[in-house]
Amino acid sequence: MAYLYALVVLALLFGILHYFTELSFKQKAVVVLTLATAIFAGYLYNTHSASEQEKILRVVQDFQNGKTLTCEVPHGYKGKDINSSNYTLSIGTYTFIGKENSSSRGDMVSASSCQ
């Protein structure tokens, strides 16, 4: 809804530029298009961030429900199985950390890399 308000503000800005400045039509159009592009980029960024956050929360919920997750790990590994018997979850960073008494000791895997 905020993006609709932004478009209304852009239209008002264009009207103000049209009646109260001595800019040429091309200059006015450039100002409005630049602002419109910035607003559209913000919309795309917010949409992407929201979908990533939903994915991470879904992964965390699956982990807390006892499911085994498959996560991509750097250094060429195809995937790593993450479960609550071998890993703990750091809520602050959404990172899975290998437990001391497991074979995954010291491993750190980001929740954003999991399916």
Rosetta constraint file for C-alpha pairs under 8 A:
AtomPair CA 1 CA 5 HARMONIC 6.73 0.50
AtomPair CA 2 CA 6 HARMONIC 6.27 0.50
AtomPair CA 3 CA 7 HARMONIC 6.30 0.50
AtomPair CA 3 CA 39 HARMONIC 7.47 0.50
AtomPair CA 3 CA 43 HARMONIC 7.54 0.50
AtomPair CA 4 CA 8 HARMONIC 6.37 0.50
AtomPair CA 5 CA 9 HARMONIC 6.18 0.50
AtomPair CA 6 CA 10 HARMONIC 6.16 0.50
AtomPair CA 6 CA 39 HARMONIC 7.41 0.50
AtomPair CA 7 CA 11 HARMONIC 6.27 0.50
AtomPair CA 7 CA 36 HARMONIC 7.59 0.50
AtomPair CA 8 CA 12 HARMONIC 6.24 0.50
AtomPair CA 9 CA 13 HARMONIC 5.99 0.50
AtomPair CA 10 CA 14 HARMONIC 6.11 0.50
AtomPair CA 10 CA 32 HARMONIC 6.44 0.50
AtomPair CA 10 CA 35 HARMONIC 7.53 0.50
AtomPair CA 10 CA 36 HARMONIC 7.25 0.50
AtomPair CA 11 CA 15 HARMONIC 6.26 0.50
AtomPair CA 12 CA 16 HARMONIC 6.15 0.50
AtomPair CA 13 CA 17 HARMONIC 6.03 0.50
AtomPair CA 13 CA 32 HARMONIC 7.52 0.50
AtomPair CA 14 CA 18 HARMONIC 5.98 0.50
AtomPair CA 14 CA 28 HARMONIC 6.87 0.50
AtomPair CA 14 CA 29 HARMONIC 7.82 0.50
AtomPair CA 14 CA 32 HARMONIC 6.46 0.50
AtomPair CA 15 CA 19 HARMONIC 6.28 0.50
AtomPair CA 16 CA 20 HARMONIC 5.68 0.50
AtomPair CA 16 CA 21 HARMONIC 7.62 0.50
AtomPair CA 17 CA 21 HARMONIC 5.35 0.50
AtomPair CA 17 CA 23 HARMONIC 7.50 0.50
AtomPair CA 17 CA 28 HARMONIC 6.47 0.50
AtomPair CA 18 CA 23 HARMONIC 7.88 0.50
AtomPair CA 18 CA 25 HARMONIC 7.79 0.50
AtomPair CA 18 CA 28 HARMONIC 7.34 0.50
AtomPair CA 23 CA 27 HARMONIC 5.93 0.50
AtomPair CA 23 CA 28 HARMONIC 6.29 0.50
AtomPair CA 24 CA 28 HARMONIC 6.33 0.50
AtomPair CA 25 CA 29 HARMONIC 6.10 0.50
AtomPair CA 26 CA 30 HARMONIC 6.15 0.50
AtomPair CA 27 CA 31 HARMONIC 6.33 0.50
AtomPair CA 28 CA 32 HARMONIC 6.30 0.50
AtomPair CA 29 CA 33 HARMONIC 5.92 0.50
AtomPair CA 30 CA 34 HARMONIC 5.92 0.50
AtomPair CA 31 CA 35 HARMONIC 6.36 0.50
AtomPair CA 32 CA 36 HARMONIC 6.06 0.50
AtomPair CA 33 CA 37 HARMONIC 5.97 0.50
AtomPair CA 34 CA 38 HARMONIC 6.29 0.50
AtomPair CA 35 CA 39 HARMONIC 6.22 0.50
AtomPair CA 36 CA 40 HARMONIC 6.12 0.50
AtomPair CA 37 CA 41 HARMONIC 6.07 0.50
AtomPair CA 38 CA 42 HARMONIC 6.21 0.50
AtomPair CA 39 CA 43 HARMONIC 6.25 0.50
AtomPair CA 40 CA 44 HARMONIC 6.28 0.50
AtomPair CA 41 CA 45 HARMONIC 6.14 0.50
AtomPair CA 42 CA 46 HARMONIC 6.10 0.50
AtomPair CA 43 CA 47 HARMONIC 6.15 0.50
AtomPair CA 44 CA 48 HARMONIC 6.15 0.50
AtomPair CA 45 CA 49 HARMONIC 6.06 0.50
AtomPair CA 46 CA 50 HARMONIC 6.04 0.50
AtomPair CA 47 CA 51 HARMONIC 6.34 0.50
AtomPair CA 48 CA 52 HARMONIC 6.24 0.50
AtomPair CA 49 CA 53 HARMONIC 6.10 0.50
AtomPair CA 50 CA 54 HARMONIC 6.19 0.50
AtomPair CA 51 CA 55 HARMONIC 6.24 0.50
AtomPair CA 52 CA 56 HARMONIC 6.29 0.50
AtomPair CA 52 CA 112 HARMONIC 7.63 0.50
AtomPair CA 53 CA 57 HARMONIC 6.17 0.50
AtomPair CA 54 CA 58 HARMONIC 6.11 0.50
AtomPair CA 55 CA 59 HARMONIC 6.25 0.50
AtomPair CA 55 CA 112 HARMONIC 7.42 0.50
AtomPair CA 56 CA 60 HARMONIC 6.17 0.50
AtomPair CA 56 CA 94 HARMONIC 7.80 0.50
AtomPair CA 56 CA 111 HARMONIC 6.01 0.50
AtomPair CA 56 CA 112 HARMONIC 5.60 0.50
AtomPair CA 57 CA 61 HARMONIC 6.06 0.50
AtomPair CA 58 CA 62 HARMONIC 6.19 0.50
AtomPair CA 59 CA 63 HARMONIC 6.21 0.50
AtomPair CA 59 CA 69 HARMONIC 7.68 0.50
AtomPair CA 59 CA 111 HARMONIC 6.73 0.50
AtomPair CA 59 CA 114 HARMONIC 6.85 0.50
AtomPair CA 59 CA 115 HARMONIC 6.77 0.50
AtomPair CA 60 CA 64 HARMONIC 6.15 0.50
AtomPair CA 60 CA 94 HARMONIC 7.72 0.50
AtomPair CA 60 CA 111 HARMONIC 7.18 0.50
AtomPair CA 61 CA 65 HARMONIC 6.15 0.50
AtomPair CA 62 CA 66 HARMONIC 6.56 0.50
AtomPair CA 62 CA 67 HARMONIC 5.48 0.50
AtomPair CA 62 CA 68 HARMONIC 7.85 0.50
AtomPair CA 62 CA 69 HARMONIC 7.76 0.50
AtomPair CA 63 CA 67 HARMONIC 5.33 0.50
AtomPair CA 63 CA 68 HARMONIC 6.74 0.50
AtomPair CA 63 CA 69 HARMONIC 6.99 0.50
AtomPair CA 63 CA 83 HARMONIC 6.55 0.50
AtomPair CA 63 CA 84 HARMONIC 6.75 0.50
AtomPair CA 64 CA 84 HARMONIC 7.52 0.50
AtomPair CA 66 CA 83 HARMONIC 6.83 0.50
AtomPair CA 66 CA 84 HARMONIC 6.31 0.50
AtomPair CA 67 CA 83 HARMONIC 6.50 0.50
AtomPair CA 67 CA 84 HARMONIC 7.98 0.50
AtomPair CA 68 CA 81 HARMONIC 6.29 0.50
AtomPair CA 68 CA 82 HARMONIC 5.54 0.50
AtomPair CA 68 CA 83 HARMONIC 4.70 0.50
AtomPair CA 68 CA 84 HARMONIC 7.80 0.50
AtomPair CA 69 CA 80 HARMONIC 7.96 0.50
AtomPair CA 69 CA 81 HARMONIC 5.53 0.50
AtomPair CA 69 CA 82 HARMONIC 4.95 0.50
AtomPair CA 69 CA 83 HARMONIC 6.41 0.50
AtomPair CA 69 CA 114 HARMONIC 6.47 0.50
AtomPair CA 69 CA 115 HARMONIC 6.28 0.50
AtomPair CA 70 CA 79 HARMONIC 5.97 0.50
AtomPair CA 70 CA 80 HARMONIC 5.46 0.50
AtomPair CA 70 CA 81 HARMONIC 4.70 0.50
AtomPair CA 70 CA 82 HARMONIC 6.19 0.50
AtomPair CA 70 CA 114 HARMONIC 5.65 0.50
AtomPair CA 70 CA 115 HARMONIC 5.71 0.50
AtomPair CA 71 CA 79 HARMONIC 5.27 0.50
AtomPair CA 71 CA 80 HARMONIC 5.18 0.50
AtomPair CA 71 CA 81 HARMONIC 6.45 0.50
AtomPair CA 71 CA 82 HARMONIC 7.05 0.50
AtomPair CA 71 CA 109 HARMONIC 7.57 0.50
AtomPair CA 71 CA 111 HARMONIC 7.80 0.50
AtomPair CA 71 CA 113 HARMONIC 5.38 0.50
AtomPair CA 71 CA 114 HARMONIC 3.89 0.50
AtomPair CA 71 CA 115 HARMONIC 6.16 0.50
AtomPair CA 72 CA 77 HARMONIC 7.04 0.50
AtomPair CA 72 CA 78 HARMONIC 6.35 0.50
AtomPair CA 72 CA 79 HARMONIC 4.61 0.50
AtomPair CA 72 CA 80 HARMONIC 6.37 0.50
AtomPair CA 72 CA 113 HARMONIC 5.44 0.50
AtomPair CA 72 CA 114 HARMONIC 6.28 0.50
AtomPair CA 73 CA 77 HARMONIC 5.76 0.50
AtomPair CA 73 CA 78 HARMONIC 7.23 0.50
AtomPair CA 73 CA 79 HARMONIC 6.09 0.50
AtomPair CA 73 CA 80 HARMONIC 6.75 0.50
AtomPair CA 73 CA 109 HARMONIC 6.90 0.50
AtomPair CA 73 CA 113 HARMONIC 7.35 0.50
AtomPair CA 82 CA 86 HARMONIC 7.07 0.50
AtomPair CA 82 CA 87 HARMONIC 6.62 0.50
AtomPair CA 82 CA 96 HARMONIC 7.83 0.50
AtomPair CA 83 CA 87 HARMONIC 6.00 0.50
AtomPair CA 84 CA 88 HARMONIC 6.21 0.50
AtomPair CA 86 CA 98 HARMONIC 5.86 0.50
AtomPair CA 86 CA 99 HARMONIC 5.56 0.50
AtomPair CA 86 CA 102 HARMONIC 5.69 0.50
AtomPair CA 86 CA 103 HARMONIC 7.54 0.50
AtomPair CA 86 CA 104 HARMONIC 6.39 0.50
AtomPair CA 87 CA 96 HARMONIC 5.86 0.50
AtomPair CA 87 CA 97 HARMONIC 5.27 0.50
AtomPair CA 87 CA 98 HARMONIC 4.38 0.50
AtomPair CA 87 CA 99 HARMONIC 5.20 0.50
AtomPair CA 87 CA 104 HARMONIC 7.44 0.50
AtomPair CA 88 CA 96 HARMONIC 5.57 0.50
AtomPair CA 88 CA 97 HARMONIC 5.31 0.50
AtomPair CA 88 CA 98 HARMONIC 6.45 0.50
AtomPair CA 88 CA 99 HARMONIC 6.47 0.50
AtomPair CA 89 CA 94 HARMONIC 6.63 0.50
AtomPair CA 89 CA 95 HARMONIC 5.84 0.50
AtomPair CA 89 CA 96 HARMONIC 4.63 0.50
AtomPair CA 89 CA 97 HARMONIC 6.28 0.50
AtomPair CA 90 CA 94 HARMONIC 5.41 0.50
AtomPair CA 90 CA 95 HARMONIC 5.21 0.50
AtomPair CA 90 CA 96 HARMONIC 6.21 0.50
AtomPair CA 90 CA 97 HARMONIC 7.17 0.50
AtomPair CA 91 CA 95 HARMONIC 7.11 0.50
AtomPair CA 94 CA 110 HARMONIC 6.34 0.50
AtomPair CA 94 CA 111 HARMONIC 5.53 0.50
AtomPair CA 94 CA 112 HARMONIC 7.89 0.50
AtomPair CA 95 CA 108 HARMONIC 6.48 0.50
AtomPair CA 95 CA 109 HARMONIC 5.58 0.50
AtomPair CA 95 CA 110 HARMONIC 4.43 0.50
AtomPair CA 95 CA 111 HARMONIC 5.47 0.50
AtomPair CA 96 CA 107 HARMONIC 7.90 0.50
AtomPair CA 96 CA 108 HARMONIC 5.61 0.50
AtomPair CA 96 CA 109 HARMONIC 5.07 0.50
AtomPair CA 96 CA 110 HARMONIC 6.18 0.50
AtomPair CA 96 CA 111 HARMONIC 6.70 0.50
AtomPair CA 97 CA 105 HARMONIC 7.73 0.50
AtomPair CA 97 CA 106 HARMONIC 6.61 0.50
AtomPair CA 97 CA 107 HARMONIC 5.68 0.50
AtomPair CA 97 CA 108 HARMONIC 4.65 0.50
AtomPair CA 97 CA 109 HARMONIC 6.62 0.50
AtomPair CA 98 CA 102 HARMONIC 7.04 0.50
AtomPair CA 98 CA 103 HARMONIC 7.92 0.50
AtomPair CA 98 CA 104 HARMONIC 4.77 0.50
AtomPair CA 98 CA 105 HARMONIC 4.48 0.50
AtomPair CA 98 CA 106 HARMONIC 5.21 0.50
AtomPair CA 98 CA 107 HARMONIC 4.94 0.50
AtomPair CA 98 CA 108 HARMONIC 6.48 0.50
AtomPair CA 99 CA 104 HARMONIC 6.60 0.50
AtomPair CA 99 CA 105 HARMONIC 5.19 0.50
AtomPair CA 99 CA 106 HARMONIC 7.17 0.50
AtomPair CA 100 CA 104 HARMONIC 7.91 0.50
AtomPair CA 100 CA 105 HARMONIC 5.04 0.50
AtomPair CA 100 CA 106 HARMONIC 7.30 0.50
AtomPair CA 101 CA 105 HARMONIC 6.74 0.50
AtomPair CA 109 CA 113 HARMONIC 7.42 0.50
AtomPair CA 110 CA 114 HARMONIC 7.42 0.50
